[in-house]
Amino acid sequence: MKRKFKALIEQNKWIKAVPNSLTLCNSLCGFASILITLQAYKYTGDNAAVASVFAWSAGMILFAMVFDALDGFAARILNAASMHGLQMDSLSDMVTFGVAPATLVAVMTHSMRHLDTFRQYIPVCILCAIYLGCAALRLATYNVHAILEKKSGENFSGLPSPGAAAAICSLVLFTAIRDGKVDRLIQYLPAYAAFLGFLMVSSIPYVHGAKWIISTKRNKKRLFILILTLSIWFGSSFVCNPLVVPVILINAYIFWGPLAFLAGKSGLVKSTAPGPAKSEEEQKEPEK
């Protein structure tokens, strides 16, 4: 079966273009998110319409994560991994998980808080620039590590850029759908974005989600936790907003990293040292 599959790939060279095509879809989703975000200025004064625009923008970034997960998987299955694909993947991630979320936060704050002067807008610009700059630093640094062929560990060193983007977008989407407006979120989101930026370039270890899920096949305790979580999510969707559980899980993941790191440093729990750095493309790939 494997020989037939390999023969099929060799006979159809275009198949090896599938991973890069998926990566392009990732970047196009990020670009679409930016364009959607800018449409908010057309509806200034209509909070419900503006919230809807931001919800669509956040949803587009989250949708891009599907392509972000599939491109690396396809590259491995089709034996099409390359340095070109690695660089292209990081450039796409920069657009989708760097520029798009920073633009979303900046435009949300500017349009909803009615910051009429640039002086009022400067703090927001600085906070969003911190997020953007840290995303760029993370992607560039880990590309270098990939080129140097440093071995991967069980944990991420620092928060992955898709995780940072997911934290922002989940809050925007949840607030917009629940309240029909995002006013309450605005005063905290720029500072939260900067905080996420610092986590991206930190050395705080974060659990590799895909590896953790795959490990449930041989770890009954983790399998039980996974099934319990999915059951709670399914059950809660009948009585409250189905986004509640994902929002809690994503942001719990964000804060668990620094809390566990500080607890380890203080000796309260056994410290988990971060493994060697990984590229963004390697990070999203569960190793078999």
C-alpha positions as YAML, in Angstrom:
chain: A
units: angstrom
residues:
- id: 1
  name: MET
  ca: [0.00, 0.00, 0.00]
- id: 2
  name: LYS
  ca: [2.81, 2.38, 0.92]
- id: 3
  name: ARG
  ca: [4.67, 1.56, -2.29]
- id: 4
  name: LYS
  ca: [1.58, 2.32, -4.38]
- id: 5
  name: PHE
  ca: [1.13, 5.60, -2.54]
- id: 6
  name: LYS
  ca: [4.75, 6.60, -3.12]
- id: 7
  name: ALA
  ca: [4.47, 5.61, -6.78]
- id: 8
  name: LEU
  ca: [1.35, 7.75, -7.12]
- id: 9
  name: ILE
  ca: [3.20, 10.75, -5.70]
- id: 10
  name: GLU
  ca: [6.16, 10.20, -8.03]
- id: 11
  name: GLN
  ca: [3.87, 9.99, -11.05]
- id: 12
  name: ASN
  ca: [1.93, 13.11, -10.08]
- id: 13
  name: LYS
  ca: [4.45, 15.77, -9.11]
- id: 14
  name: TRP
  ca: [1.67, 18.33, -8.64]
- id: 15
  name: ILE
  ca: [0.63, 16.49, -5.47]
- id: 16
  name: LYS
  ca: [3.71, 17.87, -3.75]
- id: 17
  name: ALA
  ca: [2.28, 21.36, -4.30]
- id: 18
  name: VAL
  ca: [-0.61, 20.59, -1.92]
- id: 19
  name: PRO
  ca: [1.21, 21.65, 1.30]
- id: 20
  name: ASN
  ca: [2.22, 25.04, -0.15]
- id: 21
  name: SER
  ca: [-1.33, 25.53, -1.46]
- id: 22
  name: LEU
  ca: [-2.67, 24.99, 2.05]
- id: 23
  name: THR
  ca: [-0.09, 27.45, 3.39]
- id: 24
  name: LEU
  ca: [-1.29, 30.02, 0.85]
- id: 25
  name: CYS
  ca: [-4.86, 29.48, 2.07]
- id: 26
  name: ASN
  ca: [-3.61, 30.25, 5.58]
- id: 27
  name: SER
  ca: [-2.10, 33.58, 4.47]
- id: 28
  name: LEU
  ca: [-5.17, 34.46, 2.39]
- id: 29
  name: CYS
  ca: [-7.39, 33.94, 5.44]
- id: 30
  name: GLY
  ca: [-5.15, 36.32, 7.36]
- id: 31
  name: PHE
  ca: [-5.35, 38.90, 4.58]
- id: 32
  name: ALA
  ca: [-9.13, 38.50, 4.43]
- id: 33
  name: SER
  ca: [-9.30, 39.08, 8.19]
- id: 34
  name: ILE
  ca: [-7.42, 42.37, 7.82]
- id: 35
  name: LEU
  ca: [-9.74, 43.54, 5.03]
- id: 36
  name: ILE
  ca: [-12.82, 42.59, 7.06]
- id: 37
  name: THR
  ca: [-11.48, 44.42, 10.12]
- id: 38
  name: LEU
  ca: [-11.10, 47.64, 8.14]
- id: 39
  name: GLN
  ca: [-14.79, 47.46, 7.16]
- id: 40
  name: ALA
  ca: [-15.66, 48.41, 10.76]
- id: 41
  name: TYR
  ca: [-15.16, 52.09, 9.93]
- id: 42
  name: LYS
  ca: [-18.15, 51.92, 7.58]
- id: 43
  name: TYR
  ca: [-20.44, 51.18, 10.53]
- id: 44
  name: THR
  ca: [-19.16, 53.67, 13.10]
- id: 45
  name: GLY
  ca: [-21.92, 54.32, 15.63]
- id: 46
  name: ASP
  ca: [-23.69, 51.01, 15.04]
- id: 47
  name: ASN
  ca: [-22.26, 48.83, 17.80]
- id: 48
  name: ALA
  ca: [-24.06, 45.67, 16.70]
- id: 49
  name: ALA
  ca: [-22.79, 45.93, 13.11]
- id: 50
  name: VAL
  ca: [-19.26, 46.73, 14.26]
- id: 51
  name: ALA
  ca: [-19.28, 43.76, 16.64]
- id: 52
  name: SER
  ca: [-20.40, 41.54, 13.77]
- id: 53
  name: VAL
  ca: [-17.50, 42.75, 11.61]
- id: 54
  name: PHE
  ca: [-14.98, 41.99, 14.35]
- id: 55
  name: ALA
  ca: [-16.55, 38.58, 14.97]
- id: 56
  name: TRP
  ca: [-16.14, 37.67, 11.29]
- id: 57
  name: SER
  ca: [-12.56, 38.92, 11.33]
- id: 58
  name: ALA
  ca: [-11.70, 36.85, 14.42]
- id: 59
  name: GLY
  ca: [-13.48, 33.84, 12.94]
- id: 60
  name: MET
  ca: [-11.38, 34.10, 9.78]
- id: 61
  name: ILE
  ca: [-8.16, 33.95, 11.83]
- id: 62
  name: LEU
  ca: [-9.42, 30.91, 13.71]
- id: 63
  name: PHE
  ca: [-10.42, 29.28, 10.42]
- id: 64
  name: ALA
  ca: [-6.89, 29.86, 9.11]
- id: 65
  name: MET
  ca: [-5.64, 27.56, 11.87]
- id: 66
  name: VAL
  ca: [-7.22, 24.64, 10.02]
- id: 67
  name: PHE
  ca: [-4.93, 25.28, 7.04]
- id: 68
  name: ASP
  ca: [-2.01, 25.94, 9.40]
- id: 69
  name: ALA
  ca: [-2.45, 22.48, 10.87]
- id: 70
  name: LEU
  ca: [-3.06, 20.73, 7.56]
- id: 71
  name: ASP
  ca: [-0.13, 22.09, 5.56]
- id: 72
  name: GLY
  ca: [2.56, 20.57, 7.77]
- id: 73
  name: PHE
  ca: [0.61, 17.32, 8.04]
- id: 74
  name: ALA
  ca: [0.30, 17.15, 4.25]
- id: 75
  name: ALA
  ca: [4.01, 17.92, 3.81]
- id: 76
  name: ARG
  ca: [4.93, 14.98, 6.01]
- id: 77
  name: ILE
  ca: [2.45, 12.54, 4.47]
- id: 78
  name: LEU
  ca: [3.41, 13.49, 0.91]
- id: 79
  name: ASN
  ca: [7.12, 13.66, 1.73]
- id: 80
  name: ALA
  ca: [7.12, 17.26, 0.49]
- id: 81
  name: ALA
  ca: [8.78, 19.01, 3.44]
- id: 82
  name: SER
  ca: [11.36, 21.58, 2.35]
- id: 83
  name: MET
  ca: [13.16, 24.70, 3.51]
- id: 84
  name: HIS
  ca: [11.02, 26.67, 1.05]
- id: 85
  name: GLY
  ca: [7.90, 25.34, 2.76]
- id: 86
  name: LEU
  ca: [9.29, 26.23, 6.19]
- id: 87
  name: GLN
  ca: [9.97, 29.84, 5.20]
- id: 88
  name: MET
  ca: [6.64, 30.16, 3.44]
- id: 89
  name: ASP
  ca: [4.83, 28.77, 6.46]
- id: 90
  name: SER
  ca: [6.42, 31.32, 8.79]
- id: 91
  name: LEU
  ca: [5.62, 34.20, 6.43]
- id: 92
  name: SER
  ca: [1.99, 33.07, 6.34]
- id: 93
  name: ASP
  ca: [1.91, 32.76, 10.13]
- id: 94
  name: MET
  ca: [3.30, 36.28, 10.40]
- id: 95
  name: VAL
  ca: [0.38, 37.62, 8.36]
- id: 96
  name: THR
  ca: [-2.33, 35.52, 9.98]
- id: 97
  name: PHE
  ca: [-1.20, 35.25, 13.60]
- id: 98
  name: GLY
  ca: [0.86, 38.45, 13.78]
- id: 99
  name: VAL
  ca: [-0.44, 41.25, 11.57]
- id: 100
  name: ALA
  ca: [-4.13, 40.26, 11.50]
- id: 101
  name: PRO
  ca: [-4.68, 40.02, 15.30]
- id: 102
  name: ALA
  ca: [-2.68, 43.22, 15.91]
- id: 103
  name: THR
  ca: [-4.79, 45.03, 13.30]
- id: 104
  name: LEU
  ca: [-7.97, 43.63, 14.83]
- id: 105
  name: VAL
  ca: [-7.09, 44.91, 18.31]
- id: 106
  name: ALA
  ca: [-5.89, 48.31, 17.05]
- id: 107
  name: VAL
  ca: [-8.95, 48.97, 14.87]
- id: 108
  name: MET
  ca: [-11.36, 47.71, 17.54]
- id: 109
  name: THR
  ca: [-9.92, 50.11, 20.09]
- id: 110
  name: HIS
  ca: [-9.74, 53.05, 17.69]
- id: 111
  name: SER
  ca: [-13.26, 52.68, 16.30]
- id: 112
  name: MET
  ca: [-15.08, 51.80, 19.52]
- id: 113
  name: ARG
  ca: [-13.37, 54.17, 21.96]
- id: 114
  name: HIS
  ca: [-13.49, 57.06, 19.48]
- id: 115
  name: LEU
  ca: [-9.85, 58.06, 19.87]
- id: 116
  name: ASP
  ca: [-9.96, 61.28, 17.86]
- id: 117
  name: THR
  ca: [-6.32, 62.31, 18.22]
- id: 118
  name: PHE
  ca: [-3.15, 60.39, 17.50]
- id: 119
  name: ARG
  ca: [-1.92, 61.25, 20.98]
- id: 120
  name: GLN
  ca: [-4.80, 59.28, 22.47]
- id: 121
  name: TYR
  ca: [-4.07, 56.42, 20.10]
- id: 122
  name: ILE
  ca: [-0.31, 56.14, 20.79]
- id: 123
  name: PRO
  ca: [-0.59, 53.76, 23.82]
- id: 124
  name: VAL
  ca: [-2.76, 51.38, 21.79]
- id: 125
  name: CYS
  ca: [-0.31, 51.49, 18.88]
- id: 126
  name: ILE
  ca: [2.59, 50.69, 21.21]
- id: 127
  name: LEU
  ca: [0.80, 47.73, 22.82]
- id: 128
  name: CYS
  ca: [-0.22, 46.29, 19.45]
- id: 129
  name: ALA
  ca: [3.30, 46.88, 18.11]
- id: 130
  name: ILE
  ca: [4.69, 44.86, 21.02]
- id: 131
  name: TYR
  ca: [2.47, 41.93, 20.05]
- id: 132
  name: LEU
  ca: [3.42, 42.22, 16.37]
- id: 133
  name: GLY
  ca: [7.14, 42.61, 17.07]
- id: 134
  name: CYS
  ca: [7.21, 39.64, 19.43]
- id: 135
  name: ALA
  ca: [5.41, 37.46, 16.88]
- id: 136
  name: ALA
  ca: [8.03, 38.41, 14.27]
- id: 137
  name: LEU
  ca: [10.88, 37.70, 16.69]
- id: 138
  name: ARG
  ca: [9.44, 34.32, 17.60]
- id: 139
  name: LEU
  ca: [8.95, 33.20, 14.00]
- id: 140
  name: ALA
  ca: [12.39, 34.41, 12.91]
- id: 141
  name: THR
  ca: [14.18, 32.91, 15.91]
- id: 142
  name: TYR
  ca: [12.62, 29.51, 15.56]
- id: 143
  name: ASN
  ca: [13.25, 29.42, 11.83]
- id: 144
  name: VAL
  ca: [16.92, 29.86, 12.63]
- id: 145
  name: HIS
  ca: [16.73, 26.98, 15.11]
- id: 146
  name: ALA
  ca: [15.09, 24.83, 12.43]
- id: 147
  name: ILE
  ca: [17.87, 25.64, 9.95]
- id: 148
  name: LEU
  ca: [20.44, 24.67, 12.58]
- id: 149
  name: GLU
  ca: [18.48, 21.42, 12.99]
- id: 150
  name: LYS
  ca: [18.07, 21.66, 16.73]
- id: 151
  name: LYS
  ca: [16.09, 18.76, 18.11]
- id: 152
  name: SER
  ca: [12.58, 19.35, 19.39]
- id: 153
  name: GLY
  ca: [11.46, 18.70, 22.94]
- id: 154
  name: GLU
  ca: [8.17, 17.71, 24.48]
- id: 155
  name: ASN
  ca: [7.25, 21.34, 25.21]
- id: 156
  name: PHE
  ca: [7.22, 24.61, 23.33]
- id: 157
  name: SER
  ca: [9.66, 27.21, 24.58]
- id: 158
  name: GLY
  ca: [7.36, 30.20, 24.81]
- id: 159
  name: LEU
  ca: [3.77, 30.57, 23.65]
- id: 160
  name: PRO
  ca: [3.19, 29.51, 20.01]
- id: 161
  name: SER
  ca: [1.93, 32.33, 17.77]
- id: 162
  name: PRO
  ca: [-1.31, 30.46, 16.84]
- id: 163
  name: GLY
  ca: [-2.04, 30.14, 20.57]
- id: 164
  name: ALA
  ca: [-1.62, 33.88, 21.09]
- id: 165
  name: ALA
  ca: [-3.89, 34.65, 18.14]
- id: 166
  name: ALA
  ca: [-6.47, 32.13, 19.38]
- id: 167
  name: ALA
  ca: [-6.56, 33.82, 22.80]
- id: 168
  name: ILE
  ca: [-7.38, 37.20, 21.24]
- id: 169
  name: CYS
  ca: [-9.85, 35.90, 18.66]
- id: 170
  name: SER
  ca: [-11.74, 33.63, 21.05]
- id: 171
  name: LEU
  ca: [-12.41, 36.56, 23.39]
- id: 172
  name: VAL
  ca: [-13.52, 38.82, 20.53]
- id: 173
  name: LEU
  ca: [-15.79, 36.17, 19.03]
- id: 174
  name: PHE
  ca: [-17.30, 35.16, 22.37]
- id: 175
  name: THR
  ca: [-17.97, 38.74, 23.48]
- id: 176
  name: ALA
  ca: [-19.44, 39.77, 20.12]
- id: 177
  name: ILE
  ca: [-21.78, 36.78, 19.94]
- id: 178
  name: ARG
  ca: [-22.84, 36.91, 23.59]
- id: 179
  name: ASP
  ca: [-23.39, 40.66, 24.02]
- id: 180
  name: GLY
  ca: [-23.74, 41.82, 20.43]
- id: 181
  name: LYS
  ca: [-21.02, 44.37, 21.25]
- id: 182
  name: VAL
  ca: [-17.39, 44.47, 22.28]
- id: 183
  name: ASP
  ca: [-17.25, 47.65, 24.38]
- id: 184
  name: ARG
  ca: [-16.28, 45.93, 27.64]
- id: 185
  name: LEU
  ca: [-13.45, 44.02, 26.01]
- id: 186
  name: ILE
  ca: [-11.70, 47.01, 24.48]
- id: 187
  name: GLN
  ca: [-10.17, 48.49, 27.63]
- id: 188
  name: TYR
  ca: [-8.31, 45.25, 28.40]
- id: 189
  name: LEU
  ca: [-7.51, 43.73, 25.01]
- id: 190
  name: PRO
  ca: [-4.51, 45.89, 23.93]
- id: 191
  name: ALA
  ca: [-2.69, 45.20, 27.21]
- id: 192
  name: TYR
  ca: [-3.58, 41.51, 26.96]
- id: 193
  name: ALA
  ca: [-2.18, 41.43, 23.41]
- id: 194
  name: ALA
  ca: [1.13, 42.88, 24.64]
- id: 195
  name: PHE
  ca: [1.19, 40.32, 27.46]
- id: 196
  name: LEU
  ca: [0.72, 37.54, 24.90]
- id: 197
  name: GLY
  ca: [3.57, 39.03, 22.88]
- id: 198
  name: PHE
  ca: [5.96, 38.78, 25.82]
- id: 199
  name: LEU
  ca: [4.88, 35.17, 26.40]
- id: 200
  name: MET
  ca: [5.73, 34.34, 22.78]
- id: 201
  name: VAL
  ca: [9.37, 35.38, 23.21]
- id: 202
  name: SER
  ca: [9.70, 34.01, 26.75]
- id: 203
  name: SER
  ca: [11.35, 30.74, 27.74]
- id: 204
  name: ILE
  ca: [8.25, 29.57, 29.60]
- id: 205
  name: PRO
  ca: [7.44, 25.96, 28.64]
- id: 206
  name: TYR
  ca: [4.05, 25.27, 27.06]
- id: 207
  name: VAL
  ca: [2.59, 21.83, 26.49]
- id: 208
  name: HIS
  ca: [2.43, 20.70, 22.86]
- id: 209
  name: GLY
  ca: [-1.33, 20.31, 22.39]
- id: 210
  name: ALA
  ca: [-1.20, 17.95, 19.41]
- id: 211
  name: LYS
  ca: [1.36, 15.69, 21.07]
- id: 212
  name: TRP
  ca: [-0.69, 15.71, 24.27]
- id: 213
  name: ILE
  ca: [-3.82, 14.58, 22.41]
- id: 214
  name: ILE
  ca: [-1.93, 11.86, 20.53]
- id: 215
  name: SER
  ca: [-0.42, 10.63, 23.81]
- id: 216
  name: THR
  ca: [-3.94, 9.81, 25.06]
- id: 217
  name: LYS
  ca: [-3.71, 6.60, 23.03]
- id: 218
  name: ARG
  ca: [-1.24, 5.22, 25.57]
- id: 219
  name: ASN
  ca: [-2.08, 7.35, 28.60]
- id: 220
  name: LYS
  ca: [-5.46, 6.46, 30.13]
- id: 221
  name: LYS
  ca: [-5.42, 9.41, 32.52]
- id: 222
  name: ARG
  ca: [-5.02, 11.90, 29.67]
- id: 223
  name: LEU
  ca: [-7.63, 10.05, 27.64]
- id: 224
  name: PHE
  ca: [-10.09, 10.38, 30.53]
- id: 225
  name: ILE
  ca: [-9.37, 14.13, 30.81]
- id: 226
  name: LEU
  ca: [-9.89, 14.57, 27.06]
- id: 227
  name: ILE
  ca: [-13.18, 12.66, 27.05]
- id: 228
  name: LEU
  ca: [-14.38, 14.54, 30.15]
- id: 229
  name: THR
  ca: [-13.54, 17.90, 28.57]
- id: 230
  name: LEU
  ca: [-15.34, 17.05, 25.33]
- id: 231
  name: SER
  ca: [-18.35, 15.80, 27.30]
- id: 232
  name: ILE
  ca: [-18.52, 19.02, 29.34]
- id: 233
  name: TRP
  ca: [-18.25, 21.07, 26.15]
- id: 234
  name: PHE
  ca: [-21.01, 19.08, 24.46]
- id: 235
  name: GLY
  ca: [-23.27, 19.20, 27.50]
- id: 236
  name: SER
  ca: [-22.75, 22.89, 28.22]
- id: 237
  name: SER
  ca: [-23.62, 23.84, 24.64]
- id: 238
  name: PHE
  ca: [-27.26, 23.00, 25.42]
- id: 239
  name: VAL
  ca: [-27.50, 25.37, 28.39]
- id: 240
  name: CYS
  ca: [-25.12, 28.22, 27.50]
- id: 241
  name: ASN
  ca: [-23.01, 29.68, 24.73]
- id: 242
  name: PRO
  ca: [-21.01, 26.82, 23.12]
- id: 243
  name: LEU
  ca: [-17.99, 29.13, 22.97]
- id: 244
  name: VAL
  ca: [-17.70, 29.29, 26.77]
- id: 245
  name: VAL
  ca: [-15.66, 26.09, 27.17]
- id: 246
  name: PRO
  ca: [-13.21, 26.80, 24.28]
- id: 247
  name: VAL
  ca: [-12.61, 30.34, 25.58]
- id: 248
  name: ILE
  ca: [-11.93, 29.04, 29.09]
- id: 249
  name: LEU
  ca: [-9.63, 26.28, 27.83]
- id: 250
  name: ILE
  ca: [-7.62, 28.54, 25.51]
- id: 251
  name: ASN
  ca: [-7.05, 31.22, 28.12]
- id: 252
  name: ALA
  ca: [-6.41, 28.64, 30.86]
- id: 253
  name: TYR
  ca: [-3.67, 27.28, 28.59]
- id: 254
  name: ILE
  ca: [-2.24, 30.79, 28.26]
- id: 255
  name: PHE
  ca: [-2.05, 31.41, 32.01]
- id: 256
  name: TRP
  ca: [-1.12, 27.86, 32.99]
- id: 257
  name: GLY
  ca: [2.31, 28.33, 31.40]
- id: 258
  name: PRO
  ca: [3.54, 31.24, 33.55]
- id: 259
  name: LEU
  ca: [1.77, 29.97, 36.69]
- id: 260
  name: ALA
  ca: [3.38, 26.53, 36.41]
- id: 261
  name: PHE
  ca: [6.72, 28.15, 35.59]
- id: 262
  name: LEU
  ca: [6.58, 30.38, 38.69]
- id: 263
  name: ALA
  ca: [5.43, 27.47, 40.86]
- id: 264
  name: GLY
  ca: [8.38, 25.44, 39.61]
- id: 265
  name: LYS
  ca: [10.82, 28.26, 40.31]
- id: 266
  name: SER
  ca: [9.46, 28.66, 43.84]
- id: 267
  name: GLY
  ca: [9.73, 24.92, 44.49]
- id: 268
  name: LEU
  ca: [5.99, 24.36, 44.91]
- id: 269
  name: VAL
  ca: [5.97, 21.84, 42.06]
- id: 270
  name: LYS
  ca: [8.57, 20.01, 40.04]
- id: 271
  name: SER
  ca: [9.91, 22.37, 37.40]
- id: 272
  name: THR
  ca: [9.56, 21.37, 33.77]
- id: 273
  name: ALA
  ca: [12.44, 22.70, 31.73]
- id: 274
  name: PRO
  ca: [11.61, 23.73, 28.18]
- id: 275
  name: GLY
  ca: [12.91, 21.47, 25.46]
- id: 276
  name: PRO
  ca: [15.09, 22.72, 22.62]
- id: 277
  name: ALA
  ca: [13.43, 25.30, 20.45]
- id: 278
  name: LYS
  ca: [11.25, 24.30, 17.54]
- id: 279
  name: SER
  ca: [10.27, 26.01, 14.34]
- id: 280
  name: GLU
  ca: [6.65, 27.07, 13.98]
- id: 281
  name: GLU
  ca: [6.18, 24.41, 11.29]
- id: 282
  name: GLU
  ca: [7.68, 21.72, 13.55]
- id: 283
  name: GLN
  ca: [5.68, 22.97, 16.54]
- id: 284
  name: LYS
  ca: [2.31, 22.31, 14.97]
- id: 285
  name: GLU
  ca: [3.36, 18.86, 13.80]
- id: 286
  name: PRO
  ca: [2.66, 15.91, 16.10]
- id: 287
  name: GLU
  ca: [5.63, 13.56, 15.86]
- id: 288
  name: LYS
  ca: [4.84, 9.88, 15.46]
...
